[in-house]
Amino acid sequence: MASTHTGATARLMLSPAVALLLVWMAVPLAMTLWYSLHDYQLLMPRGNAFVGLENYVYFLTDPAFFQSLTNTFALLAGVLAITVIGGVGLALLLDRPMHGQGIVRLLVVSPFFVMPTVSALVWKNMFMNPVNGLFAWIAQVFGMRAIDWLAEASLLSLTLMVAWGWLPFATLILLTALQSLDAEQKEAAEMDGANAFARFIHITLPHLARAIAVVILIQTIFLLSLFAEILVTTNGGPGTQSTNLAYLVYSQALLRFDVGSASAGGMVAVVLANILAIFLMRLVGKNLER
């Protein structure tokens, strides 16, 4: 009897949070689904004719869709590769005792607290500007041609600036996991004659597997909706070379004023993100069970 009363009390206490979640997520999702099935134009918002799956067909057959899908996964893969590999390296470096260790860790972590729009503006104007940027000055010092990074290598430029912002996050997670590694296990391996590379491959890296999986999962969730850096720096260009799914949906809704096809694109992005999230959640779950 007591357990039944406790269960009812728990459900009652959880009900406000569940109701807020439904209002916050389910209602916008339902509205997006409704708009995706109708011809809703911002310039003519009173029509709203039901068109069924025409918006989905239009969005999926748009030549920019496959380019944006490729760019989305290229950005995701590039940023994950840089942050995971760089994060492991920085975590190994910061785990060693050194003078001013606290200051060094603070400097390494600080880029994560810079807003995406601010970091994008800094990279655009101070580093990648083909006339006054730092990279252009370095190229001139060595007698090379200055590269207009955002025009000639837009996707690579975005990958670098986004990875710069997410590298501290990966470093923090991996450093925390590294500090939980048993020192006696490393000492025993060293006494058995294992060199530094063998200890890293057979002891350190397996120990970091869970943390790496968590880093990949969290970053993937945020990177699939990457938008601010693209808007501030390239506007999806040149052409659609740096357009991802989030920016394509934005351009359909607020540049072409076609809310119907933009909503269809949003639903497609939600489905793709959930498929990828389920796969990554299973990956993380397997790592946590070990």
C-alpha positions in Angstrom: 0.0 0.0 0.0 2.9 2.3 0.9 4.7 1.6 -2.3 1.5 2.5 -4.3 1.2 5.8 -2.4 4.9 6.5 -3.0 4.5 5.8 -6.7 1.5 8.1 -7.0 3.3 10.8 -5.2 6.4 10.5 -7.5 4.2 10.7 -10.6 2.5 13.7 -9.2 5.8 15.5 -8.5 7.1 14.6 -12.0 3.9 15.7 -13.8 4.9 19.5 -14.0 8.2 18.6 -15.6 6.6 16.2 -18.1 3.9 18.8 -19.0 6.6 21.4 -19.5 8.6 19.0 -21.7 5.5 18.3 -23.8 4.8 22.0 -24.3 8.4 22.9 -24.9 9.1 20.1 -27.4 6.0 18.2 -28.6 4.0 21.3 -29.5 6.7 22.9 -31.7 7.4 19.5 -33.3 3.7 19.1 -34.1 3.5 22.6 -35.6 6.6 21.9 -37.7 5.0 18.7 -38.9 1.8 20.6 -39.8 3.6 23.3 -41.7 5.6 20.6 -43.6 2.4 19.3 -45.0 1.1 22.7 -46.1 2.0 25.3 -48.6 2.9 28.1 -46.1 4.7 31.1 -47.6 5.7 34.0 -45.3 4.8 36.5 -47.9 1.3 34.9 -48.4 0.6 33.4 -45.0 -3.2 33.0 -45.4 -3.2 30.3 -48.1 -2.0 27.2 -46.2 -3.2 24.7 -48.8 -2.6 21.1 -47.9 0.1 19.7 -50.2 0.9 16.4 -48.5 4.4 15.2 -49.1 5.2 17.8 -51.9 7.4 19.8 -49.5 9.4 16.7 -48.6 9.9 15.8 -52.3 10.9 19.4 -53.1 13.4 19.6 -50.2 14.9 16.1 -50.9 15.3 16.7 -54.6 16.9 20.1 -54.1 20.5 19.9 -55.4 21.6 21.8 -52.3 20.2 19.0 -50.0 22.9 16.4 -50.9 25.6 19.1 -50.7 24.4 20.2 -47.3 24.1 16.6 -46.1 27.7 15.9 -47.2 28.9 19.2 -45.6 27.1 18.4 -42.4 28.9 15.0 -41.9 32.2 16.3 -43.3 32.1 19.1 -40.6 31.1 16.6 -38.0 33.9 14.1 -38.9 36.5 16.8 -39.1 35.7 18.5 -35.8 35.4 15.1 -34.0 38.8 13.9 -35.4 40.6 17.1 -34.3 38.9 17.4 -30.9 39.3 13.7 -30.0 42.9 13.3 -31.1 43.9 16.8 -29.9 42.0 16.3 -26.6 43.8 13.0 -25.9 47.2 14.7 -26.6 46.4 17.8 -24.4 45.0 15.6 -21.7 48.2 13.5 -21.6 50.3 16.7 -21.6 48.2 18.4 -18.8 48.3 15.3 -16.7 52.0 15.7 -16.2 53.3 17.8 -13.3 54.6 21.2 -14.4 55.1 24.7 -13.1 52.0 26.9 -13.4 49.8 23.9 -14.1 46.6 25.7 -13.0 47.3 28.6 -15.3 48.0 26.4 -18.3 44.8 24.4 -17.7 42.8 27.7 -17.5 44.3 28.9 -20.8 43.5 25.6 -22.5 39.9 25.6 -21.3 39.2 29.3 -21.9 38.2 29.0 -25.7 35.2 26.9 -24.7 33.7 29.9 -22.8 33.9 32.2 -25.9 30.5 32.6 -27.7 30.4 31.0 -31.1 29.6 34.3 -32.9 32.5 36.0 -31.1 35.0 33.3 -31.9 33.8 33.2 -35.6 34.3 37.0 -35.9 37.8 36.7 -34.4 38.8 33.9 -36.8 37.3 35.7 -39.7 38.8 39.2 -39.1 42.0 38.5 -37.1 43.2 35.1 -38.5 41.7 34.4 -41.9 41.4 37.8 -43.4 43.4 37.6 -46.7 44.7 41.2 -46.3 45.2 41.9 -42.6 44.9 38.5 -41.1 47.6 36.7 -39.1 47.7 33.8 -41.6 48.2 36.3 -44.5 51.0 37.9 -42.6 52.7 34.6 -42.0 52.4 33.7 -45.7 53.9 37.0 -46.7 56.8 36.5 -44.3 57.7 33.2 -46.1 57.1 34.7 -49.5 53.9 32.8 -50.2 50.6 33.9 -51.6 48.0 34.8 -49.0 45.0 32.5 -49.0 41.4 33.7 -48.8 40.5 30.9 -46.4 36.7 31.5 -46.2 36.5 31.6 -50.0 39.0 29.0 -51.1 38.7 26.5 -48.2 35.5 27.4 -46.5 34.7 24.0 -45.1 38.2 23.5 -43.8 38.0 27.0 -42.2 34.8 26.3 -40.5 36.2 22.9 -39.2 39.2 24.7 -37.7 37.3 27.4 -35.9 34.6 25.1 -34.6 37.2 22.5 -33.4 39.1 25.4 -31.7 35.9 26.0 -29.6 35.2 22.4 -28.8 38.8 21.2 -28.1 38.8 22.4 -24.5 35.6 20.5 -23.8 37.1 17.2 -25.0 40.3 18.0 -23.1 38.4 18.4 -19.8 36.4 15.2 -20.2 39.5 13.2 -21.2 41.7 14.7 -18.5 39.2 13.8 -15.9 39.0 10.3 -17.1 42.8 10.1 -17.3 43.3 11.2 -13.7 41.1 8.2 -12.6 43.6 5.7 -14.2 45.3 3.6 -11.5 48.9 4.6 -11.2 49.9 1.2 -10.0 48.7 -0.4 -13.2 51.0 1.9 -15.2 53.9 1.2 -12.9 53.4 -2.5 -13.2 53.4 -2.3 -17.0 56.5 -0.2 -16.9 58.3 -2.8 -14.6 57.3 -5.5 -17.1 59.2 -3.7 -19.8 56.3 -2.0 -21.7 57.5 1.2 -23.4 55.4 4.4 -23.4 53.7 3.6 -26.7 52.7 0.1 -25.5 51.4 1.5 -22.2 49.3 4.1 -24.1 47.8 1.6 -26.6 47.1 -1.2 -24.1 46.3 0.7 -20.9 45.6 4.4 -21.4 43.5 4.3 -24.6 41.2 1.5 -23.4 40.7 3.4 -20.2 39.7 6.5 -22.1 37.3 4.6 -24.4 34.2 5.6 -22.3 35.2 9.2 -22.1 35.9 9.3 -25.9 32.4 7.8 -26.5 30.8 10.5 -24.3 32.7 13.3 -26.1 31.6 12.0 -29.5 28.0 11.7 -28.4 27.7 15.2 -26.8 29.6 17.0 -29.6 27.6 15.2 -32.3 24.3 16.4 -30.8 25.5 20.1 -30.9 27.5 19.9 -34.2 24.5 18.6 -36.2 22.8 22.0 -35.5 25.9 24.1 -36.2 24.7 27.5 -37.5 26.2 30.6 -35.9 29.7 30.2 -37.3 28.3 29.7 -40.8 26.0 32.7 -40.6 28.8 35.0 -39.4 31.6 33.9 -41.7 30.5 32.3 -45.0 26.7 32.5 -45.2 26.8 29.0 -46.6 29.1 30.0 -49.5 30.7 30.2 -51.9 27.6 28.8 -53.5 26.6 25.9 -51.2 30.2 24.7 -50.4 29.8 25.4 -46.6 26.0 25.0 -46.3 24.9 22.4 -43.8 21.4 21.1 -43.1 20.7 23.7 -40.4 21.7 26.6 -42.6 19.7 25.1 -45.6 16.6 25.0 -43.4 17.3 28.6 -42.3 17.7 29.8 -45.9 14.5 28.1 -47.0 12.5 29.7 -44.2 13.9 33.2 -43.9 15.7 33.9 -47.2 13.2 32.2 -49.5 10.2 32.7 -47.2 9.1 29.1 -47.8 8.2 27.8 -44.3 6.6 24.6 -45.7 9.7 23.3 -47.4 11.8 24.5 -44.5 9.6 22.6 -42.0 10.0 19.5 -44.2 13.7 20.0 -44.0 13.5 20.4 -40.3 11.7 17.1 -40.0 14.2 15.4 -42.2 17.0 16.8 -40.0 15.2 15.6 -36.8 14.9 12.0 -38.2 18.6 11.9 -39.3 19.7 13.3 -35.9 17.6 10.7 -34.0 19.0 7.8 -36.1 22.5 9.0 -35.4 21.8 9.6 -31.7 20.4 6.1 -31.2 23.5 4.6 -32.8 25.8 6.7 -30.6 23.7 6.0 -27.5 24.2 2.2 -28.1 27.9 2.8 -28.6 28.1 4.7 -25.3 26.0 2.0 -23.6 28.4 -0.8 -24.8 31.4 1.2 -23.5 29.7 1.8 -20.1 29.0 -1.9 -19.7 32.6 -2.9 -20.0 
